[in-house]
Every structure is written in C-alpha cells, then in structure tokens.
Amino acid sequence: MNRACAALAATICLLFASTAGADQPVPWQLDLQQAVTPIMHEIRWFSHYSLWFIVPITLLVLALLVWVVLKFRSSANPVPSKTSHNTAIEVIWTLGPVVILLFLAIPSFNLLNAQLTMPENPDVTVKATATQWLWSYEYEGAENTVSFDSYMLKETDRASLGKEDVKAYPRLLAVDNELVLPVNKTVRLLVTAAPTDVIHAFAMPAFGVKIDAVPGRLNETWFRAEKEGLYYGQCSELCGKDHAYMPIAIRIVSEQQYQAWLADAAKDLPAANKALMAAFDMKNGLKLASAETK
C-alpha cells in the first residue's frame, strides 16, 4: 500500500513537475512552461482562463451525447419525435456561443495587441537569421561588432566547451554559443532567414515568443526576461531533414555580466563565453565549466 501511494505521488509530481526557472521542457509536462516575461504571464493566464470554458463545454457535450444515445435509441424510443422547431433552444444555442466567444475574444485581442505593440525605446536589438540548420545572431548598435553562429551542441564537444552537466545543458537543446542578454531589459528581436533558404520559426516557450523566419522578410518581436537563467527553445517550422536539430538557447544574465561579456565577445567569443559560464554556473550551483578547457 505504501509503495502504491509513493508511486502515485511520484507520478503526480512528474505530471506537474517544472524545472527551476522553467528553462526547458520536462517529461510528462501538461502545462505551459513557467513565465519569465510579461507576455508569457498573460499567455499562461489566458490558457488557464480558457479552460474554465473548454472543460464545462466538453463535459456538457459528452453528457448530451450519452443522454441522446440512451434516451433516443431505437429500443427505448421506437416512435421518433417529429418536432421541427423549438424557439427556446434556438435562442439558447445562438446566444450562448456568442456570449462565450465574447468572453474569449476580448482578452485574446488584448493579448495579441500586447504582443504586437513594439516598445518605443528597446534596450537591446538583436537580429536572428535562420539557415539550414543553425541560427546566426548579430547585436545591432553595439560599439563593438558582435556576431556569431549557434549550432546544436555535439556530444563529443561537451568536455571542450565545459558543458558536461546534462541537466543544465540537455541533449538536443544545448548549443555551442548561447544568445546572451541582460535581465529586466527590453529586447527587440529581428527575425529572418537567409535569402536562399526556407521558412523557419524562432520559438522560446518561456518567453512567449514564436515568430516566423521568412527569407527576404524581416519580422520583429520583443520580450523582457524577468529572471536570470538559461532558457531553451527550438525552430518550430518544418524546415528540412535536420529541423529537429536546430535548438535555440538564451542565457539571461545581470546587466554587469552582459556588458562585460559584450566587450569581451567582440575580441574573443570562446573566452568570453567560458568566463561568463564560470560565473553563471557558480551562481546557480551548477557543475563548473573549466576555465582551462581548451
């Protein structure tokens, strides 16, 4: 009995588990990732809000189906009704959905407006360019030019990059060079794809960001991360045979760490990344990346 209770409790924990900082998906995850941006807070609220309509409607439809099947089956109702019109029912099933749609449409349009309204003076502007199958980042307006490619982390490169902690740098989600951004700063993200490439999509669940990367077109979105951490996303548009191997990783750090990394990255990106990783991992209690790793 005790073992059964323990197993049930473990299963429930797995179903509703969430990693600290909501930086990556977890096994048996049912809900959205924990929010770390204002937009994602609204998305999670709207998701939970809509369930108050979806669940009762689903149960009502199920109950009606069961009732109709049992009450109006041929054996229980050999003489079917010939009623062709019922004013009360017509009014209910017309006005009911209209009222429900209004309760869903108003917060939905408010959320859409918040997502599409770009802040006037963003603190950081970054351009993300998708190519089969990697992401290239360029920091706009920086005093020193910083641009680099971001590939999925190869298992054989973990030791050399100091990313042996699989929990912090998970398989198929970790990358060799993360996009580094400051906490509590408004980031304007420009997204496109290489001119001769295909359509991709930049998706970061914990930020509430998903936007297409279209060749020859520059889309834009924004976010403001409220918590330091390492967050993972993926390309969410089927883009070819290696679509599943095109992850996105964003490292959110303090303003001081970001400015130091930005200055160092313009001179030596690998060294800047290792220095930032060492400070970040120590602060978050992770397995330290070796600063001496070549």
N, C-alpha and C positions, 0 to 999 in steps of 0.2 A: 504494500500500500504506500509506504513512504517513498519507495523508488518510483512508483507510478506518479505520485504527486510531484516529485522532483523533476521527472521527465516532462510532465505537463508544464511546470513552471519554466523550465529551460526552453521549451518550445514557444511559450508565450513571449519570453524575453527575446528570442531570435526574431519572432514576427515583428516586434515593435522596437527592436534594437536600433540604435543610431550611434555612429562613431562620434567621438568628441570633436566638436567643431563642424560636424556634418560635412566632412571634406570629400567623402566618397560613398558610393552605394554599399549596402551591406546585404548579406544573404537574407532572403525572405522578407525584404523590405516591402511594406504595404503602403506607407505614406510617402509624401514628397520629402526630399531632404530638408533638414533644418535650415531656416532662412538666415542669411548673413548680410542681406541688403534690404533696403526699404521695399523695393518692388517685390522681392521674394516673400516678405512678410505679408504683403497684400495677396499674392498668389495663393499662399497657404491658407489665409483666412477665407478667400473665395472658394477654394477647394472644399474646405470643411463646411462652409455655409451652404454650398450647393448640395451637399449630402443630406441636409435637412429636407430637401425637396425630392431628391432622387430616391432615397430609401423608402419613404412613405408611398411614393407613386409606384415603385416597383412592387411593394407588398400589396398595394391596392389592386394592381393589375393581376397579380398572382391569385389573390383571393377571389376576384371576379371570374377568372378563368376556371378555378376549382368549382365555384358556385354554379357557373353555367354548365360545366361538364356534368356535375352531379344532378342538378335540378332539371335540366332540359335534355338529358339523354333520352333516347327513343323509348327505353323500357319504362322510365319514370314519367314521361310526358308524351304519350302516344299521339295526342292531338296537338300539334304545334299552334302557338298563338299567331293570329293574323294581324296583330297591331302594327300599323304602318307609321304612326306619328305619336310623339309624346312631347308636348311643349316644354314641360319642366325639365326633362332630360336634355332636350336640345339646348336650352338656355344654360344648364349646368355645364355641359361638356364644351360649350363655346366660351363662356365667361371664365370658367375655371382655368383652362390653359392660358388665356390672355393675362389673367392676374398673376399666375405663376411666372410667365415669361417676363412680365414687368419687374417682378422681384429679382429675377436673374439678370435681366438686361441692364438695369441701372448700375449696379456695382460692377458689372462686366465692362461697360463702356467707361466707367471711371478708371478702372484698372488699365484698360487699353490706352486711355488718354495719358495716364501717368507714365506708361512705358514709352510712348511715342513723343512725349514732350521733352526735348533735349534741354538740359541746363544751359544757361547763357554763358557762364564762365567756368568750364571744366578745369580741374587742376592738372589733369594729365590726359594727353591724347596719344593713343596707340593705334597703329594700323596693323591688322592681321590679314595676311594673304595666304590663301589655301592653295596647295598644289598636291597632286597625287604623289605621295601621301604624307604630307608634313604641313606644319604651319610656320610661316615666317613672320617675325614681329619687327616693327620699326617704331621707335619712340619719336613722335613729332615734336618739334620745337625745343628739343634738348640742346643744351650748349655744346655737348659733345655727342656726336652721332653714335647711336646705339641701335644695332640691328643684328638679328641672328635667326637661325633656323632651329626649329624644335621638332625632334624626331622621338618616336616611342623608344623608351629605354630598352636596350637589349640586355638579356640576362647575363651575357658574357661581359658587359660593361659595368656591372654593379660595383665591383670592387674598385675599379679605376676611378669611378665617379663618386665613391663614398656613399652609395645608395643601397647598402645591403639590408637595411631594415625594411622588410617586405610590407609591414603594416603601414609604415609611413610612405613607402614608395611601392605601391601594389603593382603586380604583374598586369600588363596590358593597359595600365593607366598612367604610370610614371613616364616621364620624358627626360631627355638628357639636359635640356635647358628650359627651365620654367620661365613663364612671364612673371616678372617681379613688379608689384605695385604697392603703393602706400595705403595704410588703413585710414578709414574715415575721410577719404578724398574722392571727389567726383571724377570718374574716369570716362572719357569719351572714347568709344571703340569704333574704329572704322574697319569694315569687313569687306573683303573682296576675294576673288580668285584670279589666278594667273590668266592672262588673255587667251591662251590656247588650251586652257584646262576645262574641267567640267564643274558643275554646281556642287558646292559643299555647304556645310552649315556649322556655325560656331555655337555650341551649346554648353552652358555652365549651369547645371541644375541648382546649386546652392545660391547662385546669384539671380536666378530667374531670367537668364539670358538665353535666347535661341534666335539666331538670325542667319539668313541665307548668305552664302559667299558666292556671288554670281560673277562670271568672267565679264569684264568690261563695265561693271556696275559697282558703285561704292555705296554700301549700306552703312548705317550708323545706329548705334545704341549706346546705352550708358548704364553705369552701376556705381554704387558706393558701398564697398565692403566695410562692415562694422566690427569685424573681428579678425585678428591675425590668424593665419593658418595656411595650410596647403590644400588647395581645392582642385578637384578633378572634373573634367567634362570630356566630351567626345564630339567628333564630327557626326551630325545627325541627319545627313542627307546621303543616300546611297550613291557612292562616287567611284565604284570600281572594286576590283578584287581585294584590295587592301583597305577597304573602308573601315573595317573593324580594328585597324592598327594605326589609327590617326587620333590619338588622345590629345587632350588639352590640359595643361597644368598651370595654375596661377598661384604664386606664393605672395601672400599679403603680409607685409612687414610694417614696422614703425616708420615714421617719416624720416628719422635719422638714419636708419638702416637703408632705406630706399635711396636717399641722396648719396650715401657712401657707396652703395652698390652701383648706382648710375655713373658716378665719376670713375670708379674702378673698371666697370664693364666696357667703357669706351676705350680703355687701354688693353685690358686682358680679361676677356669674358670668363674663361675657365677659372682663373684665380679669384675673380670677383664672386663667382658662384660658390666656390668652396669656402671662402671666408664668410659669406652670408649663411651658408648651410651650417657651418660650425656654430655660429652664434644662434641661429634659429633652432637647431636641434638641441642645443644645450638648454635654451629657454623652455622648450617644450618637453624636455625629458626623454628625447629620442636617442637612439644609438648614434653616437657622434660620428660625423664624417671625418675621416682622417685628413688633416690639412697637409700631410706629407705625401698623400697618394698622388702619384703622377698619372 
